[in-house]
């Protein structure tokens, strides 16, 4: 049974397919002989392989895939230090990706609102509020900052036209 487990491991049948993988074989050995060091080492090697595979996927930008591999590895060795550290890094990247996706959706929404000239009205559905929401998520977002400046320039231009047409009387200074 131990030889079968090692063969599965060498052929990268770590935890699948069911009934024909290294994990199940090593666990069968441990049921019969709970202190079998080769089986315990085999479990550690499975976790290490998952760690290596997950690192590679993470470096290549396949974050979801890396997370799946980490989960599989932690199923084998729940306290595997390398997998736990990588899990933290992957989770942080997933959160960043989620935030970036949210910002992109909001930028698209703000651009549509601006195109429809919903700059500051109606409340809850205007470009200015959407740009502010973006800046809450990403305070350095240059597109949102630029969008707010464009809105301000739009209103300044309207004000200048109104004054130029004589439609606005500036207050007279009182002495």
SULDAVEN-V393136 format. One record per backbone hydrogen bond with DSSP energy under -0.5 kcal/mol. NH is the residue of the N-H (numbers start at 1). CO is the residue of the C=O. If there is no record, write none. Layout:
nh->NH co->CO
nh->NH co->CO
This chain:
nh->5 co->1
nh->6 co->2
nh->7 co->3
nh->8 co->4
nh->9 co->5
nh->10 co->6
nh->11 co->7
nh->12 co->9
nh->13 co->8
nh->14 co->12
nh->20 co->17
nh->22 co->13
nh->23 co->14
nh->25 co->21
nh->26 co->22
nh->27 co->23
nh->28 co->24
nh->29 co->25
nh->30 co->26
nh->31 co->27
nh->32 co->28
nh->33 co->29
nh->36 co->33
nh->37 co->35
nh->40 co->36
nh->41 co->37
nh->42 co->38
nh->43 co->39
nh->44 co->40
nh->45 co->41
nh->46 co->42
nh->47 co->43
nh->48 co->44
nh->49 co->45
nh->50 co->46
nh->51 co->47
nh->52 co->48
nh->53 co->49
nh->54 co->50
nh->55 co->51
nh->56 co->52
nh->57 co->53
nh->58 co->54
nh->59 co->55
nh->60 co->56
nh->61 co->58
nh->62 co->57
nh->63 co->61
nh->66 co->62
nh->67 co->63
nh->68 co->64
nh->69 co->65
nh->70 co->66
nh->71 co->67
nh->72 co->68
nh->73 co->69
nh->74 co->70
nh->75 co->71
nh->76 co->72
nh->77 co->73
nh->80 co->77
nh->81 co->79
nh->84 co->80
nh->85 co->81
nh->86 co->82
nh->87 co->83
nh->88 co->84
nh->89 co->85
nh->90 co->86
nh->91 co->87
nh->92 co->88
nh->93 co->89
nh->94 co->90
nh->95 co->91
nh->96 co->92
nh->97 co->93
nh->98 co->94
nh->99 co->95
nh->100 co->96
nh->101 co->97
nh->102 co->98
nh->103 co->99
nh->104 co->100
nh->105 co->101
nh->106 co->102
nh->107 co->103
nh->108 co->104
nh->109 co->105
nh->110 co->106
nh->111 co->107
nh->112 co->108
nh->113 co->109
nh->114 co->110
nh->115 co->111
nh->116 co->112
nh->117 co->114
nh->118 co->113
nh->119 co->117
nh->125 co->122
nh->127 co->118
nh->128 co->119
nh->130 co->126
nh->131 co->127
nh->132 co->128
nh->133 co->129
nh->134 co->130
nh->135 co->131
nh->136 co->132
nh->137 co->133
nh->138 co->134
nh->141 co->138
nh->142 co->140
nh->145 co->141
nh->146 co->142
nh->147 co->143
nh->148 co->144
nh->149 co->145
nh->150 co->146
nh->151 co->147
nh->152 co->148
nh->153 co->149
nh->154 co->150
nh->155 co->151
nh->156 co->152
nh->157 co->153
nh->158 co->154
nh->159 co->155
nh->160 co->156
nh->161 co->157
nh->162 co->158
nh->163 co->159
nh->164 co->160
nh->165 co->161
nh->166 co->163
nh->167 co->162
nh->170 co->168
